[in-house]
Amino acid sequence: MNGAKAKRGPHWRRHLIRQIIGWTVIVVGIIDLPLPGPGWLIIGMGALILAPYIKVFRRFVDWIQRRFPALREPLRKFEAKYGLPEDDDGPRA
């Protein structure tokens, strides 16, 4: 039993919570699309939260950085503060 826990890594709970929050934000954004509100912005925030875990969202964030150069610095700061370190053994898709 201890071997399975050691295999998961020390941050698996944080990764799980972050994925739950990211997917919840995306669902709220999808629900908000037909309503008067910032549905696409909310979906983008969810994609930003999930970018370290899911390749499609990472490519989306890269596209946003190329398309809107003014957002490069804020996205870099967000990633530096909340992104996964490269040596982290967290789940990646």
N, C-alpha and C positions, 0 to 999 in steps of 0.2 A: 504494500500500500504506500509506503514512503517513497518507493521508486517512481510511482506514477505522479506523485506531487512534485518531486524534484524535476521530473521531465517537463512539466508544464511551464516552469519558469516562475520567477517571483512576481511578475506583473500581470498575470493572467486576469485577475479580477478587474484591474484598471482597464485592460483592453476590452473585456466583456462589457463593462459599464459604458465605455466610450462608444462601442458599436451599438449598444441599445439606444443611447442618446442620439447618435447620428441617424440611425434608421427612423427613430421617432420624429426627429426634426424633418426628415424627408417626407414622411407620411403626412405630417401637419402641413408642409408646403404643398403637397399634392391636393390635399383637401381644400387648401386656401386658393388654389388656382381659379376656380370659377367665381370666387368671392372677391369683393373689392379689397385687395390687400396685396402685400408683397410676396406672393406665392413663389415666384422664381427666385427671389432673394433668399427665402427660407430654404428652398431646395439646394441652392448654392452653399448655404451655411452647413447643411447636412453633408453635402459632398466634401466640403473642406474638413469636416470632422472625420469622415471616413477615408479620406485620401491616403493615409499611411497604411491602410489595410486592404483597399480594393483598387486594383490597377485602373479600372475605368474612371474612377473618381480622381485618381492621381493624374491621368491624362487630361481630364476636364480642368483641373486646377492649372496644369501646365498650359493648356489652351487659353485659359483666362489670363494668365500672366503674359502670354504672347500677344493676345488681342488687346488687352488693356494695360499698357506699360505703367500707368500711374498706380496700379494695384500691386505691382511687384514687391515694393518695399513693405507695405502692410501685410501681405501674404507671407513674406519671408519672416517678418517678426512673429506672426502667428505660428508659423511652422517651427521657429526656433523655440518658442515658449511651450507649445503644446504637441509638437510633432514627436515621432518616435526617434530615438537615437539609432544610428545605423547599426550599432553592435547589439541592439536589443533582439531577443529571440521571440518577439511577439508574432502573432499570426499574420501572415501575408497571403493575399490571394493572387 
